[in-house]
Amino acid sequence: MHKFMRAIGFSEYTDRKKIKELIRMSVTGADERAYTLNEEGVMLGEFCKNYADGMGIAVCGAFDEEDDKFTYEYYYPYLRGTRVTSYEEVTIERLAAREAYEGACDDINVGITLIFYLQNMIPYIKARYCGQLSLSGSSVTMSALSTEGNIMMPIRKDEMQRKKERRDSINRSKLIDAARKGDEDAIETLTLEDMDMYTSISKKILKEDVFSIVDTYFMPYGVECDHYNVLGEIIACRKVKNSLTEEEIYLLTICSNELTFDVAINIIDLFGEPQVGRRFKGTIWLQGRVNFPETY
């Protein structure tokens, strides 16, 4: 069983027989079907079945040349994001073990390379096969699935503090952008700022809790490159139900390090009551759809 199936309401689907039946149902009753030839001339197929609003199971595989029979190779749970997360340049690479892809982009808000599992694999392969691929000018709509999370109270701030934070964030983004282009003054300024921040936090941590100092973060988690540990403010929250299992799932829109994206988590895996203004802390599997300049 895929670890993140429980995030979309399949926590009790743990044996192979139930998973095989679920895959069959997802293929025969698919809401979305996509096909394309890859560079080896193999007809690939992807069948997506929604089991709640914007979330479901994608079954990927290939068609046999002789009898045109579809054979699935793998499946994965997904959540469709509702808003653009990043406009940075994207790089896409194929996984070694199977016909699946991951994307990467250097978002200046986070300061690290964001790596995500590519949801719209078929349009990408089709565009590349036809020689029409253009990643220039594309954007990324990210989303995430989580199997463990906590709700934390927000840090109290007045309007003046919020304005100062927004101004500092904009200035830091400009400095990072300049540093990426080789500006030595920007690199030196960022280094000095980081040293000052480290000194300030080292003093405060002796008397305060770390989560009263750190408002938000976004950092890699574990050994898989598309897994992250995040802390972010909840800006939207609603509850949906899996149409097959009737398990309840929270759909949270969070803002972490100026990145805004949707997170799905099973109600049984979330500790605390989510509300707008509170913070979500948890581990996520990051997914994304590349919004190409043209529809292929």
Helices and strands as residue ranges (DSSP letters): G 3-8, H 16-28, E 32-37, E 43-52, E 55-63, E 70-79, E 90-94, E 101-106, E 113-118, H 121-129, E 139-152, H 159-180, H 184-204, H 210-213, E 217-220, E 227-241, E 248-256, E 259-266, G 267-269, E 270-271, E 279-291
